[in-house]
Amino acid sequence: MATRVLMPKGSDTMTEGKILKWLKKEGDAVASGDALVEIETDKVNMEVEAMGEGVLRKILADEGTSAVVGQIIAVIGKADEDLSAVLPSAAPTGTPKQAESKTASAEPAPPTSLTEAAPAKEEPSAPSIAPLAAAAGGRVLASPLARRLAQESGLDLNQLRGSGPGGRIVRRDVEAAAAQPRRAPIPIAAPAGPDFRDEPLSSMRRVIAQRLAQSLGPIPHFYLTIEVDMRRAKELRESANTLDPHLKLSYNDIILRACAAALRQHPQVNASFLGEAVRFHNRIHIGMAVAVEGGLITPVIRDADRKSLQQISAESKELIARARERKLKPEEYVGGTFSVSNLGMMGIQEFSAVINPPEAAILAVGAVDERPVVSEGRIEIGTRCRLTLSCDHRVVDGATGAQFLQTLRQILENPVYLAF
């Protein structure tokens, strides 16, 4: 019996997928489990495996086109099998292939005689209207009378050369300039090419736009910022990397593990808003915001509170690498209960992140760097980091969020807690 190949649902937010490449062509033999086609979802690129066997009889969605989830994109059957029962009455071929970029053309203005003609020779009196550098601070040196006369004559003082002391523009300079024939300004030619370039939204960028609209608008955000002394966390990182150079422990690894420990003590923050109920999660799954080409994805470290620093460090590096290659499996980027977004490695001191619904909070991590701090009445150099918690006020109250941050700071300033 013929088998329909349908556009799969690669994530809970996916509504359509794009056909990137058919790995089999019409007429090829197909076995169950063979990689059949590569598609682009809103999160990753993935290969779709054949669920039947026989011959790839018909491809119904061309490369470069899109198909909605559940739409038939191909048919597998026997070489001589009648497909009329499984083919749609009007076989959809996906949405028309979109151009990689759209450009709006703007015709350059036709050249005028002024732009085509050779520059006119300077008249003998030209020095009186040659440009003069402005005085320090950008102000042109000119007498009050010269300014008034220039204004009445419609002259730009910036275009006059002064003959007074120190290059000061005086009355005779303005009068001499006013007596000269006026020359039309030479227009500046517009740059060649179009004025702008439009690019269609990728599947990932379209979902990001939809998710942000679902987050920042409906969710009542509020923000709490705290500064953490990272001196001991720095010592932990340096010691661990000295003992095991292959570990390459990062500040982000330490913060992820500390968040997991803090969430264990504050389950109210490890929660989701469901409309008519609040779900408090018994397991701690932390998502990491990762910038990828064309957007953002949040791979998830599951049961982060049950994993050691070494395990979190290894797993986060693997997930980040595969996220940037768009090779994550759907189960690796859905189901988070709390998220962390870190821009500290880019030198950002402090920022506020947008909550990833239905989660109730997200932590924004700034740079870990040295800065002057006051300690016991003295100014000294400290290693500090600013953390900002974005909270959904429908789930997390101000005091609840503040208590979570206090616990998080205590753990990071005393990372011996991470051993337990």
N, C-alpha and C positions, 0 to 999 in steps of 0.2 A: 504494500500500500504506500502511496506517495506521502512524503512528509513535508509539511510546511516549515520553512525557516522564518521565525518571527524576530522582529527587533526586540532584544531583551531589555528589561528594566535594570540598569546597572547601579542605581542608587535610589533612595527615597525621593530625591528631588528631580530625577530624570524624567522628562516628558518626550524627548526625541533623541535620536542618535544620528550621527553622520557616517556614511560609508566612506572609509578611508581607502581600503584596498581589498579586492577579492583575492583570496589565497588559492581559490580553485576557479576554473573557468567552465563555462557550459560544456558538457560532454565528458568532464573528468569523473573518474571513479571516486566515490566518497565512502569512507568507513566511519562508523559511529565513533565519535571522539576526535575526528580529524579537525584541525583548525580550518575554518571555512572562510571567514571574513574578519577583517580588522575594522572596528568601529571607534568613533570618538564619542564619549559621553560627556556630561557636564563636569566630570571629575578626572577621568583617565582615558587612555587608549586601551582597548581590550580586544582580545581575539574571541570570536564566537565559535564554539565547537558544534559539529554536526550531531544531531540527536537521532539520525536515521542513517541508512546505508543504501547504496545504489549508485546512481549517476546524478550529477548536478544538472538537472534538466532545464531549469529556467532561472535566470537572474532578473528580479523585478525592480531593483533599485541600483542605479549606476553609481560608480565611484564619484564622490564629490557631492552626492545628493543626500538629503536627510529623510528620515522616516520616523513616524511617531511610534512610541512604545506599543508593541503588540501588532504592528503592521507586518504583513507578509512581505519578505524581501527576496525569497528564493524558494524553489521547490526541488526536492530530492525524490527520485523515483527510479523505477526500472526503465531500461532504455526504450522499450516499446509500450510503456504504460500510458493509458489515457489520463490526462491531467485535468480534464474539463471540470471534474468534481471539486478539485482543490484550488484551481486558479480563480481569482476574483473576476467578476464579470467585466470590470474595467480595471485592468492591472495597473495599480499605482506605480509610478516610477520614482517616487520621492519628490521632494521639492526641487525646483530648478537649481542647478549648480550656481552658487554665488561666486562672483568674482572675488579674487583675493583682496582687491582694493578697488574702490570707486573714486574717481576724481572728478571734480567739478571744474570744467575748463573755463578759463577766463581769457578772452582775447586781449592781447596787449594792445594798448592804444596805438593808433597809427602814428608814425613819426611825424613831427612837425618840422617846418623849415628851420626852426631854431635848433632842434636836436640834430638835424642833418647838416646844417651849415657849419663851416669852419669858424672857430672863435674869432670875433671881431678884434682888430688891433686896438690896443689901448690908445686913447687920445692923449695928447700931451698933458692934459690936466688930470689924467686918470689917477695919479697918486692921491688926489684929494678924496676919492671915494674907494680907495683900496681898503680891504679889511684891516682892522686894528685889534690886536689882542686886548682883551678886557683887563682891567686892573685886578689885583689880588682880591679874591672873593667873588669875582664875576661881575663887578660893577664897572661901567665905563666911566673914565675920567672926563668930565665935561662941566663947563661953567653953567650956572643956572640960566643965563641968557641963551646960551647955545642949546640947551635942552628945550627951552620954550620955542625957539625959532625952528628947531628940528621937528617938533611936534606939529607946529603950524604948517610946515612945508611937507609933512608926510615922509620925512627922512628917518631912516633907522640909524641911530648913533653907532650901533655895532659895525656899520659898514663905512664909517668915516675915520680918517686918519687925522689926529690932532697935531697942530703946529705950535701949541702953547707949551709952557714949561712941563717937562716930564711926559710929553705926548698928550697933554690935556687938550680936549676939543674946545675951541673958542668960537666967537661969532663969525670971524672971517672964514673958518673952515665950513661952517654950515652954509653961509652965503655962497661960497665957491661951489659947493656941492649942489645947491639948489639951482645954480645957473647952468649946470651941465645937463646935456640931453639925457632923459631917463631911458634906461635900457630895460627891456622886459626881462624878468628872471628866467633863467634857463630851466625848464622842467626836468625833474629827475625821472629817468626812464624806469618803468616798473620792471621788477625782475621777471625773467622769462619763466614760462611754465604756469601751471594752475595755481589758484589762490589757496587751495586746501586739498586735503585728501581724506576720504571717508573709508573706514574699514568696517565691514560687517562684524557684529559681535560674535565671538566664538561661543561655543556651548557653555564653556566655563564662565566666561565674562557675563553671559546672559543670566546664568543662575546666581552669580554673585550679586548682580543688580537686583534681582528679585528678592534674594535673601536679605539684603541690606534694607530694602523697602519694608520687608516683613519685620525687621528688627528695630531699627532706630525710630520708626514711626510709631508702631503700636506699643512697643515695650517702653515703659517709663524708666529710663536709665538714670542712675545717679552714680557718682564717682568718688572714690576714697583713695587718697595717696599717702604713702608712708615712705620714710627713708630708712634704709637698712645699712648697718655697719657690716661690710662684707670682708673684713680683715681675716677672720678665721675661716670663712669659706674660701678665700683666696689661698690661705695656707694649706687647707685640705686639698684643693685642686692641684697646687704645685707639688705637694708631697706625693699625692697619688700618681701624678704623671711622671715624677722622678723615679718612683718605685717600679712603675709599669709604663714605659714610653708608648706602648701599643694601645693603652687605654684611651688616651687623649680626652680626659674628662673635661667637660665644659661647664661654665657657670649655668648654662641652661639645664644641663643634666641635674645639677645640684638643686636648682629651683624647682624643677619638675618633681623630684623626689621629696622636697620639702613641702610642696603643695599637697602631695598625696598624704603626707603625714598630718598636715594641718586639716585637710578635709576629713580625715578619720575622726578628728576631735570636734569638727563643726559640720555635722551632716546636713544642717540646714542650708549650707551653701552648695552642697553636692545634690542639687535638686533641679527639677524641671517644672515649668508651668504648663498645665494641660487644659486650660480654659475653665473647667469646673472643678479641678482638683490640682493639688501640688504633689508631684511624685518625688519622694525622697529615695535616692538610690542606695542600695546596700553595697554595691561594688563601685570602685573608683576607677573610671576610665578617663584619662586626661588627653585631650587633643592638643596638638602642637600646630600653630599656624605656620605654614611653609610657603614662601613665595616661589612660584613656578612661572615659567614662560606663559604669559597671557592671563595670569590670575593668581589665585590663592587656593590651597587645599589644606585640610586639617587631618593628618594621619593621627591615629589614636593609639596610645599605650594603655593596654587593658590591665586592670588590677595593678595599677602603678604602686599602690601602697604595700603590695606583697612582693615587690621586686627590689633587689639591691641597687645601689648606685651603679655598679658595674653592669648589671643587666639593663638598666634604663639607658645608660650611655650607649651600649652596643645596639639596643633595639632602636633608639631614636636615630642613630646614624644610618642604620639600614633603611628605616622608613623614609627619612628625608631624601636619601639617594634615590630610592625607587619612586618617590613622589615627583622628583624633578625629571625622572625619565618617563613619567606618566604610566608607571607599571604597577600601581597599587591595586589590590583586590578590593571590591566593594566593602567587604567586612573590615577592612583596615582603615577606612576613613568615615565610618558611620558609628553611631552609638556612644559618642562621647558624653560625659556627664559634667565636665568642666574643661575650660580651654585656657591655654597660655599663649600669648603673642609676644615675641621678643624682638625688638628693634635696636637693642643695645649694641650689637655688633656693628651697626651702621652709624654709631655715634649719637643716636637720639637719647637725650637725657630723660625725657618724660613724655608720655602720650596716653590717650584714652582709647581703648579698643571697643569695637562694637560687639555686643553679645551675639553668640551663635545660637539662635533658637532651636529647640525649646530649653536649652540650658539657662540657668539663672544667673551665671556670672562668668567673667573672663578676666584674667590677670594680664596687664600690660607691663612689660619689663624694660626698663631703661638701661643705659650703659653703666657698667661697673668701672669706675675710674677713681683716680685720686683727686681730692678736692680739700680746701681748707675747712676744718671743723673746729668748733669750740669744745674743749674738754677740760673740765675743772678750772674754768676761768682762763684757759690758755688756748691760743690758736695753734693747731698742729695739722699735719697732713693725714687725712683719713681715706680709707677705701670705701666708697659709698655707692648705693644703688637706689633709685626711686622705683617703687612698685605702685601701680594704680589698679584698683579693683573696680570694674564696671559691674553694677548690680541691677537686677530686675526687681524694682521696688514692690512688685506684686508677690514676690517670694522672699526676698532678703531685705530686712530692715537695716537702717544705718548702724545700729549697735551690733547687729549680727555680723555685718561686713567688717566693722572695726575690730571686733573680737577675733575674727578669722585672721586679719592682717597682723594683729598683735602676736598671735600664735606663730604665724609664718615668720615674722621677724625674729621671734625668740629662737626658732629652730635654725634659721640661717646664721644668726649671731652665735649660736652654740651648736654647730653641726654634729657634735657627738650624739645628738638625738637621732640622727639618721642611721645610727648603728642599731637602733632598736626597732 
